[in-house]
């Protein structure tokens, strides 16, 4: 396995593990690949590193799927027991519901806001 492939594999293996802290590139180079940051940038362009990180993040999220399903179950159980905050969150999470805040503007004592429209005719337009 070439250096570039070895480093990509090491980065992906490290970053996809949700128990590992998400490291910046300086620490990825030194702690994960055992090279300097400059050497890491010799093997990868910034765009290639960004693509590796995006792939790792996507894979990392798959590790959370089982845990999230247990959290969802707990949320629904709490909502069923009458926890209104849990019920609200459940509707937001599963039904796409969100609170709609409506702001009405009124004038003094709740009267409509009065507007004045002026039309100015330029004599050159005649």
C-alpha positions as semicolon CSV with decimal commas, in nm:
position;residue;x (nm);y (nm);z (nm)
1;X;0,000;0,000;0,000
2;X;0,143;0,337;-0,104
3;X;0,188;0,622;0,144
4;X;-0,111;0,816;0,015
5;X;-0,342;0,513;0,036
6;X;-0,205;0,422;0,380
7;X;-0,265;0,773;0,512
8;X;-0,616;0,792;0,364
9;X;-0,703;0,459;0,522
10;X;-0,562;0,570;0,859
11;X;-0,755;0,898;0,849
12;X;-1,081;0,726;0,753
13;X;-1,038;0,458;1,018
14;X;-0,971;0,718;1,286
15;X;-1,241;0,971;1,191
16;X;-1,520;0,718;1,133
17;X;-1,493;0,595;1,492
18;X;-1,741;0,805;1,695
19;X;-1,537;0,744;2,010
20;X;-1,249;0,946;1,862
21;X;-1,232;1,322;1,884
22;X;-1,258;1,502;1,549
23;X;-0,905;1,628;1,487
24;X;-0,779;1,919;1,282
25;X;-0,540;1,844;0,996
26;X;-0,231;1,926;1,199
27;X;-0,318;1,655;1,450
28;X;-0,442;1,415;1,183
29;X;-0,100;1,438;1,025
30;X;0,103;1,394;1,343
31;X;-0,115;1,169;1,560
32;X;-0,293;0,955;1,302
33;X;-0,052;0,939;1,008
34;X;0,273;0,997;1,195
35;X;0,390;1,264;0,950
36;X;0,420;1,640;0,943
37;X;0,140;1,860;0,816
38;X;0,360;1,951;0,519
39;X;0,400;1,583;0,429
40;X;0,024;1,534;0,454
41;X;-0,024;1,821;0,208
42;X;0,236;1,663;-0,019
43;X;0,015;1,354;-0,044
44;X;-0,323;1,531;-0,054
45;X;-0,461;1,856;-0,188
46;X;-0,689;2,051;0,046
47;X;-0,984;1,940;-0,170
48;X;-0,885;1,573;-0,140
49;X;-0,861;1,609;0,240
50;X;-1,200;1,777;0,245
51;X;-1,345;1,485;0,046
52;X;-1,189;1,232;0,286
53;X;-1,330;1,421;0,585
54;X;-1,676;1,436;0,426
55;X;-1,667;1,062;0,357
56;X;-1,552;0,995;0,714
57;X;-1,832;1,210;0,856
58;X;-2,090;1,024;0,649
59;X;-1,954;0,688;0,767
60;X;-1,929;0,815;1,126
61;X;-2,299;0,899;1,124
62;X;-2,388;0,540;1,037
63;X;-2,235;0,434;1,369
64;X;-2,488;0,653;1,548
65;X;-2,793;0,495;1,381
66;X;-2,852;0,227;1,647
67;X;-2,800;0,473;1,932
68;X;-3,032;0,727;1,773
69;X;-3,306;0,469;1,734
70;X;-3,288;0,401;2,109
71;X;-3,303;0,774;2,178
72;X;-3,607;0,799;1,950
73;X;-3,777;0,516;2,139
74;X;-3,713;0,688;2,473
75;X;-3,844;1,015;2,334
76;X;-4,166;0,852;2,218
77;X;-4,212;0,671;2,552
78;X;-4,172;1,000;2,739
79;X;-4,419;1,169;2,505
80;X;-4,670;0,886;2,557
81;X;-4,640;0,933;2,934
82;X;-4,746;1,295;2,899
83;X;-4,414;1,480;2,884
84;X;-4,519;1,781;2,676
85;X;-4,163;1,883;2,588
86;X;-4,097;1,531;2,459
87;X;-4,423;1,535;2,265
88;X;-4,332;1,866;2,105
89;X;-3,987;1,737;2,011
90;X;-4,136;1,414;1,874
91;X;-4,371;1,608;1,647
92;X;-4,083;1,827;1,532
93;X;-3,856;1,529;1,469
94;X;-4,098;1,286;1,308
95;X;-4,367;1,505;1,157
96;X;-4,160;1,804;1,048
97;X;-4,379;2,029;1,262
98;X;-4,253;2,364;1,380
99;X;-4,406;2,645;1,575
100;X;-4,519;2,934;1,364
101;X;-4,486;3,268;1,531
102;X;-4,714;3,528;1,385
103;X;-4,647;3,894;1,446
104;X;-4,919;4,146;1,382
105;X;-4,836;4,512;1,371
106;X;-5,103;4,758;1,477
107;X;-5,125;5,124;1,543
108;X;-5,224;5,300;1,865
109;X;-5,485;5,109;2,071
110;X;-5,487;4,822;1,822
111;X;-5,606;5,036;1,533
112;X;-5,475;4,974;1,182
113;X;-5,147;5,141;1,096
114;X;-5,220;5,445;0,885
115;X;-5,012;5,494;0,576
116;X;-4,990;5,796;0,355
117;X;-4,909;5,754;-0,010
118;X;-4,785;6,048;-0,208
119;X;-4,768;6,049;-0,582
120;X;-4,532;6,301;-0,728
121;X;-4,563;6,365;-1,096
122;X;-4,255;6,489;-1,268
123;X;-4,350;6,768;-1,512
124;X;-4,103;6,623;-1,763
125;X;-4,319;6,306;-1,784
126;X;-4,618;6,496;-1,932
